[in-house]
Amino acid sequence: MKTPYNYIIVNYHFINKIVKKILHSEFLDKYFNTELFFWVIALVYLSLLNVETHQYFSFCPFHILGLDWCPGCGLGRSISFLLHGSIYQSFQTHWLGPFAFSIILIRIYQLIRNSVIRNKVIYQ
C-alpha cells in the first residue's frame, strides 16, 4: 500500500538523481563551456561599459597598488571603444586592443565550432 510518505520518498530519490546528473562534470562538459561563457559575458560587459566617464573598477594589480603604468591597462577600454565604433580612440587607448579583440573573437568561434562538432559526434 502506497502512502503519501512513500510518494515523497520516491520523488525525493528521483529529484536527487536529476540533481546529481546535472552536477556531474560530464553533463556540464557536454552542455556548458565555461570559457565560452566567460568570453561572451566579458564582451557583453565591455559593450555596455561607458568608458567616457573614467569611473570603472579595475582588476589590475598595478592599479590597485597605485602604480600609474601597466602594459595591459587600457586593453578593456580599447576593446570597449572598438565595440562602440570608435576605432581611432581604440588605437589611441591601447594599440593592441583591436588585435586582442580579434583574438577573442577567433577563440569564441573555435569554442563554438568545437562544441558543435563534439555534440554531433556524441549524438550520432
C-alpha positions as CSV (number, residue, x, y, z in Angstrom):
1,M,0.0,0.0,0.0
2,K,1.4,3.4,-1.0
3,T,1.2,6.1,1.5
4,P,1.9,9.8,0.9
5,Y,5.1,9.3,2.8
6,N,6.2,6.7,0.2
7,Y,5.3,9.1,-2.6
8,I,7.5,11.8,-1.1
9,I,10.4,9.3,-0.7
10,V,10.1,8.3,-4.4
11,N,10.0,11.9,-5.6
12,Y,13.0,12.7,-3.4
13,H,15.1,10.0,-4.9
14,F,14.0,11.0,-8.4
15,I,14.9,14.6,-7.8
16,N,18.2,13.6,-6.1
17,K,19.1,11.6,-9.3
18,I,18.4,14.6,-11.5
19,V,20.4,16.9,-9.3
20,K,23.4,14.5,-9.3
21,K,23.2,14.2,-13.0
22,I,23.2,17.9,-13.5
23,L,26.1,18.5,-11.2
24,H,28.1,15.6,-12.7
25,S,31.0,17.0,-14.6
26,E,30.4,15.0,-17.8
27,F,26.9,16.6,-18.1
28,L,28.3,20.1,-17.6
29,D,31.2,19.4,-20.0
30,K,28.8,18.2,-22.6
31,Y,26.4,21.1,-22.5
32,F,28.2,24.1,-20.9
33,N,31.5,25.5,-21.8
34,T,32.9,27.8,-19.0
35,E,35.5,29.5,-21.2
36,L,32.9,30.3,-23.9
37,F,30.6,31.7,-21.2
38,F,33.4,33.9,-19.8
39,W,34.4,35.4,-23.1
40,V,30.8,36.2,-24.2
41,I,30.0,37.7,-20.8
42,A,33.2,39.8,-20.9
43,L,32.4,41.1,-24.4
44,V,28.8,41.9,-23.4
45,Y,30.1,43.8,-20.3
46,L,32.6,45.7,-22.4
47,S,30.0,46.6,-24.9
48,L,27.7,48.0,-22.1
49,L,30.6,49.8,-20.3
50,N,30.7,53.6,-20.6
51,V,34.4,54.3,-20.8
52,E,33.9,58.0,-21.3
53,T,33.1,58.5,-17.6
54,H,36.5,57.1,-16.4
55,Q,34.8,55.7,-13.3
56,Y,35.4,52.0,-13.6
57,F,36.6,49.1,-11.4
58,S,40.0,47.7,-12.3
59,F,41.3,44.2,-11.6
60,C,44.8,45.3,-12.4
61,P,47.2,44.6,-9.6
62,F,49.4,47.5,-10.7
63,H,46.4,49.9,-10.5
64,I,45.4,48.5,-7.1
65,L,48.9,49.1,-5.8
66,G,48.8,52.7,-7.0
67,L,51.2,52.4,-9.9
68,D,50.4,54.5,-13.0
69,W,51.8,52.3,-15.7
70,C,50.9,48.8,-16.6
71,P,51.4,47.0,-20.0
72,G,47.9,45.6,-20.0
73,C,46.0,48.6,-18.7
74,G,43.7,50.1,-21.3
75,L,43.0,46.8,-23.2
76,G,39.5,46.6,-21.8
77,R,38.8,50.3,-22.6
78,S,40.3,49.8,-26.0
79,I,38.0,46.9,-26.8
80,S,35.1,48.9,-25.4
81,F,35.8,51.8,-27.7
82,L,36.1,49.4,-30.6
83,L,32.7,47.8,-29.7
84,H,31.2,51.3,-29.6
85,G,32.7,52.0,-33.1
86,S,35.5,54.4,-32.1
87,I,38.4,52.8,-33.9
88,Y,40.7,55.7,-33.6
89,Q,40.1,56.1,-29.9
90,S,40.5,52.4,-29.5
91,F,44.0,52.5,-31.0
92,Q,44.8,55.6,-29.0
93,T,43.9,53.9,-25.7
94,H,45.9,50.8,-26.4
95,W,47.4,49.8,-29.7
96,L,46.9,46.1,-29.0
97,G,43.2,46.4,-28.2
98,P,41.9,45.6,-31.7
99,F,44.3,42.8,-32.0
100,A,43.2,41.3,-28.6
101,F,39.6,41.7,-29.7
102,S,40.2,39.8,-32.9
103,I,41.9,37.0,-30.9
104,I,39.0,36.8,-28.5
105,L,36.5,36.6,-31.5
106,I,38.6,33.8,-33.0
107,R,38.7,32.0,-29.7
108,I,34.9,32.3,-29.4
109,Y,34.5,30.9,-32.9
110,Q,36.8,28.0,-32.1
111,L,34.9,27.1,-28.9
112,I,31.5,27.2,-30.6
113,R,32.9,25.1,-33.5
114,N,34.4,22.5,-31.2
115,S,31.2,22.3,-29.1
116,V,29.1,21.8,-32.3
117,I,31.5,19.1,-33.6
118,R,31.7,17.4,-30.2
119,N,27.9,17.3,-29.8
120,K,27.4,16.0,-33.4
121,V,29.8,13.1,-32.6
122,I,28.0,12.4,-29.3
123,Y,24.5,12.4,-30.8
124,Q,25.3,10.3,-33.9
